[in-house]
Amino acid sequence: MAAVIKKVGVIGSGQMGNGIAHVAALGGFEVVLNDVSADRLKSAMATINGNLSRQISKKLISEDARKKALALITATEKLEGLADCDLVIETAVEKEEVKRKIFRDLCSTLKPEAIVASNTSSISITRLAASTDRPERFIGIHFMNPVPVMELVELIRGIATDDATFETSKAFVTKLGKQIAVSEDFPAFIVNRILLPMINEAIYTLYEGVGNVEAIDAAMKLGAHHPMGPLELADFIGLDTCLSIMQVLHEGLADSKYRPCPLLVKYVEAGWLGRKTQRGFYDYRGDKPIPTR
Ligand SMILES: NC(=O)c1ccc[n+]([C@@H]2O[C@H](COP(=O)([O-])OP(=O)(O)OC[C@H]3O[C@@H](n4cnc5c(N)ncnc54)[C@H](O)[C@@H]3O)[C@@H](O)[C@H]2O)c1
């Protein structure tokens, strides 16, 4: 039987974590937001406030809803602060060893009946579930970026996920006003299995000199009616996340067609990770983005 979710923990307060906290609080859930960095938590709370205000100016929510949502969110640097949550969504960096350690530490304090979810973009839910004490109450709940704007959430069952966990997660996501696509547990699921090879191919197109950054983005915006060019989108997702997803596809499906472009590797090695570090395929430090190639 599906359980009732009241209190939601979110681990990682980066661009996805603050978005998930935002929509969960607007949906009326109590939210505990966790990060290893106090600075990240502080800036996440400021981002949530700013994004709620933007929704007010677009007349999507009321001032009262903003106040209520903010009052429902608390921030903590300690995982113990999540012990009495009914559902915990992990959305820390896309590194398997980091996630596994989080799950080990979390499960030692979290109440046994709670559901644990990962917002991973690509890592096997079955494998992550196996690093917890509750594979049957573990599930992939994959939000899209930016969370308050995008309609879709992918739900991914691991091999052991039980029906109650699936139904409870489905009800939670529906209460947030999102649509669900159910994906089997294969590398990168549905959206990123299709999207990331396209972005990687755009980077190869740049790497091989077929077009420059502006030409490639203009081509896909004006020639295929994509709302953002693929390189602009890569910067938006984060180039480290893009590289991690390509590595998971490459290793998980053992097919050379998924090999990450060496230029993507170079940008990540430079620490040019896109918007979040102010530089990627575009430089965001000035008034308007300037292509870096
Ligand atoms: N960026 C996207 O478009 C997107 C979309 C869907 C899913 N995701 C997935 O969401 C996750 C987070 O991505 P993001 O873009 O928000 O990354 P991000 O770099 O913006 O944020 C990651 C946050 O995790 C924190 N963190 C690192 N280790 C931690 C730990 N041990 N405990 C608690 N917090 C920790 C960091 O301090 C940081 O604030 C990844 O798994 C990513 O694949 C990303």
The ligand as a Gaussian input file, in Angstrom:
#p B3LYP/6-31G(d) Opt

LIG

0 1
 N       22.086000      19.606000     -14.113000
 C       21.073000      18.991000     -14.690000
 O       20.569000      19.425000     -15.729000
 C       20.505000      17.734000     -14.073000
 C       19.238000      17.286000     -14.465000
 C       18.699000      16.141000     -13.840000
 C       19.442000      15.462000     -12.876000
 N       20.686000      15.922000     -12.532000
 C       21.435000      15.179000     -11.508000
 O       21.253000      15.848000     -10.273000
 C       22.438000      15.686000      -9.461000
 C       22.945000      17.058000      -9.036000
 O       23.234000      17.848000     -10.169000
 P       23.345000      19.441000     -10.080000
 O       23.313000      19.927000     -11.485000
 O       22.371000      19.987000      -9.080000
 O       24.844000      19.584000      -9.494000
 P       25.503000      20.818000      -8.705000
 O       26.962000      20.713000      -8.924000
 O       24.782000      22.115000      -9.043000
 O       25.131000      20.505000      -7.165000
 C       25.622000      19.419000      -6.453000
 C       25.565000      19.757000      -4.967000
 O       25.846000      18.580000      -4.207000
 C       26.590000      18.978000      -3.086000
 N       27.283000      17.812000      -2.535000
 C       28.410000      17.205000      -2.966000
 N       28.715000      16.154000      -2.167000
 C       27.748000      16.101000      -1.210000
 C       27.518000      15.265000      -0.081000
 N       28.350000      14.265000       0.217000
 N       26.441000      15.511000       0.692000
 C       25.596000      16.533000       0.409000
 N       25.769000      17.373000      -0.641000
 C       26.833000      17.158000      -1.431000
 C       27.516000      20.065000      -3.604000
 O       28.043000      20.874000      -2.547000
 C       26.565000      20.820000      -4.528000
 O       25.890000      21.857000      -3.827000
 C       23.407000      14.849000     -10.290000
 O       23.245000      13.494000      -9.961000
 C       22.936000      15.120000     -11.712000
 O       23.289000      14.083000     -12.596000
 C       21.215000      17.052000     -13.083000

